[in-house]
Amino acid sequence: MIQKKICLLGAFAVGKTSLVARFVKSIYSDQYITTVGVKVDKKVVKVDDREINLIVWDLAGEDEFQKVQMSYLSGASGYLLVADGTRLNTLEIARMLRERVNENAGKLPFILIINKADLEPEWEIDDQAIAECEAQGWTVIKASAKIGEGVENAFTALAKKISTASGSERDS
């Protein structure tokens, strides 16, 4: 079986841990628990006719006081950038994190998850901001860890990108 390390990156409280819990264990909790450092989980996904064991690294969030440790990306095959649809600044943090990943780990396959789709009427991230990301070649998936919408799709889409990635097919 193929084994691939992926990382979740984003600002504090965008729902990275909740997305992992929904994906790996099919659970959701309203209780907020700050990730300290990194938490590792795993789950097997099927891509075409192959099984891929995803080793999921949930990295502590980034804000003005704490930076994501780029060393955690060592050996990663790809990553999920997570933004909170209700907080526009989390998209800016995601963009900045992508640049830092490119500088420190190279251009890895990634997916942008805009979390909290269950609260879409309250979103600050609008269709224009999403279209701008897509115009840059980003794959953007709206998801909700709370209700499960888009979660499996996002992880599976990243696994598919990783399994088919070669230097010329990766996101820029």
FENVENCOR-V908539 format. One record per pair of residues at least 12 apart in sequence whose ideal C-beta (glycine too) atoms are under 10 Angstrom apart, sorted by the first residue. I is the first residue (numbers start at 1). J is the second residue. Records with the same first field share a line. If there is no record, write none. Layout:
BEGIN
I: J + J
END
This chain:
BEGIN
1: 44 + 50 + 51 + 52 + 53
2: 44 + 47 + 50 + 51 + 52 + 53 + 54 + 77 + 159 + 162 + 163
3: 42 + 44 + 52 + 53 + 54 + 55 + 77
4: 45 + 52 + 53 + 54 + 55 + 56 + 75 + 76 + 77 + 78 + 158 + 159 + 162 + 163
5: 40 + 42 + 53 + 54 + 55 + 56 + 57 + 72 + 73 + 74 + 75 + 76 + 77 + 78 + 79 + 162
6: 52 + 54 + 55 + 56 + 57 + 73 + 76 + 77 + 78 + 79 + 80 + 108 + 109 + 110 + 111 + 155 + 158 + 159 + 162
7: 38 + 40 + 55 + 56 + 57 + 58 + 59 + 68 + 72 + 73 + 74 + 75 + 76 + 77 + 78 + 79 + 80 + 81 + 101 + 105 + 108 + 110
8: 20 + 23 + 35 + 38 + 39 + 56 + 57 + 58 + 59 + 61 + 79 + 80 + 81 + 82 + 113 + 155
9: 57 + 58 + 59 + 60 + 61 + 62 + 68 + 70 + 72 + 73 + 76 + 79 + 80 + 81 + 82 + 93 + 94 + 97 + 98 + 100 + 101 + 110
10: 59 + 61 + 62 + 68 + 79 + 80 + 81 + 82 + 83 + 84 + 90 + 91 + 93 + 94 + 97 + 112 + 113 + 115
11: 61 + 62 + 63 + 68 + 82 + 83 + 84 + 87 + 89 + 90 + 91 + 92 + 93 + 94 + 96 + 97
12: 32 + 34 + 35 + 60 + 61 + 62 + 63 + 65 + 66 + 84 + 90 + 93
13: 32 + 34 + 61 + 63 + 84 + 87 + 90
14: 61 + 62 + 81 + 82 + 83 + 84 + 85 + 86 + 87 + 90 + 91 + 93 + 94 + 113 + 114 + 115 + 116 + 145
15: 28 + 32 + 61 + 82 + 83 + 84 + 85 + 90 + 113 + 114 + 115 + 116 + 143 + 144 + 145 + 146 + 151
16: 35 + 39 + 56 + 58 + 59 + 60 + 61 + 80 + 81 + 82 + 84 + 113 + 115 + 145
17: 29 + 32 + 33 + 34 + 35 + 39 + 41 + 58 + 60 + 61 + 82 + 145
18: 30 + 31 + 32 + 33 + 58 + 82 + 115 + 116 + 144 + 145 + 146 + 151
19: 56 + 58 + 80 + 82 + 113 + 115 + 143 + 144 + 145 + 148 + 150 + 151 + 154 + 155
20: 35 + 39 + 40 + 41 + 43 + 56 + 57 + 58 + 80 + 82 + 145 + 151 + 155
21: 39 + 41 + 58 + 145 + 151
22: 143 + 144 + 145 + 146 + 147 + 148 + 149 + 150 + 151 + 152 + 155
23: 41 + 43 + 45 + 54 + 56 + 80 + 143 + 145 + 148 + 151 + 152 + 154 + 155 + 156
24: 41 + 42 + 43 + 54 + 56 + 58 + 155
25: 41 + 43
26: 148 + 151 + 152
27: 145 + 148
28: 144 + 145 + 146 + 147 + 148 + 151
29: 145 + 146
30: 146
34: 60 + 61
35: 58 + 59 + 60 + 61
36: 60 + 66
37: 58 + 59 + 60 + 69 + 72
38: 57 + 58 + 59 + 60 + 68 + 69 + 72
39: 56 + 57 + 58 + 59 + 60
40: 55 + 56 + 57 + 58 + 72
41: 54 + 55 + 56 + 57 + 58
42: 54 + 55 + 56
43: 55 + 56 + 152 + 155 + 159
44: 159
45: 152 + 155 + 156 + 158 + 159 + 160 + 163
46: 156 + 159
47: 156 + 157 + 158 + 159 + 160 + 161 + 162 + 163 + 164
48: 160 + 163 + 164
50: 159 + 163
51: 159
52: 77 + 156 + 159 + 160 + 162 + 163
53: 159
54: 77 + 78 + 155 + 156 + 158 + 159 + 162
55: 75 + 76 + 77
56: 80 + 155
57: 72 + 73 + 75 + 76 + 79
58: 80 + 82
59: 72 + 73 + 79 + 97
60: 72
61: 82 + 90 + 93
62: 90 + 93 + 94 + 96 + 97 + 100
63: 89 + 90 + 93
64: 93
67: 97 + 100
68: 93 + 97 + 100 + 101 + 104
69: 104
70: 97 + 100 + 101 + 103 + 104 + 105
71: 104 + 105
72: 105
73: 100 + 101 + 104 + 105 + 106 + 108
74: 104 + 105
75: 105
76: 101 + 105 + 106 + 108 + 109 + 110 + 162
77: 108 + 109 + 158 + 159 + 161 + 162 + 163 + 165
78: 108 + 109 + 110 + 111 + 158 + 159 + 161 + 162 + 163 + 165 + 170 + 171
79: 97 + 98 + 101 + 105 + 108 + 109 + 110 + 111 + 158 + 162
80: 94 + 110 + 111 + 112 + 113 + 141 + 143 + 154 + 155 + 157 + 158
81: 93 + 94 + 95 + 97 + 98 + 101 + 110 + 111 + 112 + 113 + 114 + 133 + 138 + 140
82: 94 + 97 + 111 + 112 + 113 + 114 + 115 + 143 + 145 + 154
83: 95 + 97 + 112 + 113 + 114 + 115 + 116 + 125 + 129 + 130 + 133 + 140
84: 113 + 114 + 115 + 116 + 119 + 123 + 124 + 125
85: 113 + 114 + 115 + 116 + 117 + 118 + 119 + 120 + 122 + 123 + 124 + 125 + 126 + 129 + 130 + 142 + 143 + 144
86: 114 + 115 + 116 + 119 + 120 + 121 + 122 + 123 + 124 + 125
87: 116 + 122 + 123 + 124 + 125
88: 123 + 124 + 125 + 126 + 129
89: 124 + 125
90: 114 + 115 + 116 + 124 + 125
91: 112 + 114 + 124 + 125 + 129 + 130 + 132 + 133
92: 129
94: 110 + 112 + 113 + 114 + 125 + 133 + 138
95: 112 + 132 + 133 + 136 + 138
97: 110
98: 110 + 112 + 133 + 136 + 138 + 171
102: 171 + 172
106: 167 + 170
107: 165 + 167 + 170 + 171 + 172
108: 158 + 161 + 162 + 165 + 170 + 171
109: 139 + 157 + 158 + 159 + 160 + 161 + 162 + 163 + 164 + 165 + 169 + 170 + 171
110: 138 + 139 + 158 + 161 + 162 + 170 + 171
111: 138 + 139 + 140 + 141 + 143 + 153 + 154 + 155 + 156 + 157 + 158 + 159 + 160 + 161 + 171
112: 130 + 133 + 134 + 136 + 138 + 139 + 140 + 141 + 142 + 154 + 171
113: 139 + 140 + 141 + 142 + 143 + 144 + 145 + 150 + 151 + 153 + 154 + 155 + 157 + 158
114: 129 + 130 + 133 + 140 + 141 + 142 + 143 + 144 + 150 + 154
115: 141 + 142 + 143 + 144 + 145 + 146 + 149 + 150 + 151 + 154
116: 142 + 143 + 144 + 145 + 146 + 147
117: 141 + 142 + 143 + 144 + 145 + 146 + 147 + 148 + 149 + 150 + 151
118: 143 + 144 + 145 + 146 + 147 + 148 + 149
119: 144 + 146
120: 142 + 144 + 149
123: 142
125: 140 + 142
130: 142
136: 171 + 172
137: 170 + 171 + 172
138: 171 + 172
139: 154 + 157 + 158 + 160 + 161 + 171
140: 154
141: 153 + 154 + 155 + 157 + 158
142: 154
143: 155
END
